Amino acid sequence: MDAAKTVIPDLEALWMPFTANRQYKAAPRLLASASGMYYTTHDGRKVLDGCAGLWCVAAGHSRKEIVDAIAQQAATLDYAPPFQMGHPLEFEAATKVAALMPKGLDRIFFTNSGSESVDTALKIALAYHRARGEGQRTRIIGRERGYHGVGFGGLGVGGIGPNRKMWSANVMPGTDHLPATLNIAEAAFSKGQPQWGAHLADDLERLVALHDASNIAAVIVEPMAGSAGVLIPPVGYLEKLREITSKHGILLIFDEVITAFGRLGAATAAERLKVTPDLITMAKAINNAAVPMGAVAVRREVHDAVINATPQGGIELPHGYTYSGHPLAMAACIATLDLYKRDKLFERAAELAPKFEAAVHGLRGAPYVKDIRNLGLVAGVELESRPGAPGARAYEAFLKCLELGVLVRYTGDILAFSPPLIISEAEIDQLFDTVRQALQSIQ
Ligand code: PLP
């Protein structure tokens, strides 16, 4: 296709997600194709992908191995019903995903998105306690500034005010929230995990005292929070959460929708940060985002408790999706995980991390930069907000970067970076040089 000849279609019918629809449609930005580290826009400009699409295209775009696997699968078995029937690839994919999870988390449930993975994990947590005769454990603890997708369950445990306010009374009840871990006054410009903040996990003891452990089913956190603006866990914080949840029989869920599959330089954040939860939610890079897909990894004992609570022949978990284990998603997943292994992409992310860290911290002193945070191949640059116009400055920086040929992500006044793991050192320099230029050219 000649991208330069792509015509802008009629934009009116589509109600775009998480988008300022009127602003966008007044000046649309369209992507026409993608390959490796680059998108091509509708008007034929090459754009370096600084955020792996939406934290998800870890192996780079349109990889032949994945494209071929999907095409072949579509021609062989386009769809198979997942309830009371199965097809070989979903079992193969589950075995491959399980092999990448921390020891013990080897039972895998497939979904189609991060939001579905979160809601699935919350339901499994409740089912587990019920199966053990502790059905009163229904309360679930999330964290302020946490993002767990857009289902009513994920909204309930999520901690981003603007996402909740329209549905405030209807988000999942019975939740409470830990405090967010970011504190710029104490830990600005931390490289990697901040030294300050482990004590914030002690707040869980306060919530246990308030609600009583016998009523609490689970704690869910992102080990590294991405969507609210890259919040890196303080040294010792996740360890403390693990210790307190174990002490009180509360399940610990890591939402690894962003961190799973190499982002921090290991298969999971749990592996990289050496803290093992009871459940892990994932999506995005599980199949390089080539077909919608998510999954939940569950500790074997949790799985077994639920399975064994129902007599033989009974459906143990009345939950699942028409597209759970969809053949095309499974084919993409198997090809993707093979590609990660063959090209040692998780190791590559770990090797590139020091260079990435040095490059992003090189922005210290650039206009408006008030904090820089990073871990693995993720970084956030927080800008001073323009008085009376929160978010406007980062939006303009995003537009300027795009004009200069780099796609970045912004949330509030924070720029977020999470490139495909195949990025070169020269492209890392290009990414942050462009951001510097953009910051120098905006108000
Ligand atoms: N959980 C986390 C940690 C996420 O970052 C996201 C999306 O960015 C989700 C859940 C929701 O995923 P999805 O948009 O695929 O529903």
Boltz pocket constraint, residues with backbone or C-beta under 6 A from the ligand:
constraints:
  - pocket:
      binder: B
      contacts: [[A, 54], [A, 112], [A, 113], [A, 114], [A, 115], [A, 116], [A, 118], [A, 147], [A, 148], [A, 149], [A, 150], [A, 222], [A, 226], [A, 227], [A, 255], [A, 256], [A, 257], [A, 258], [A, 283], [A, 284]]
      max_distance: 6.0
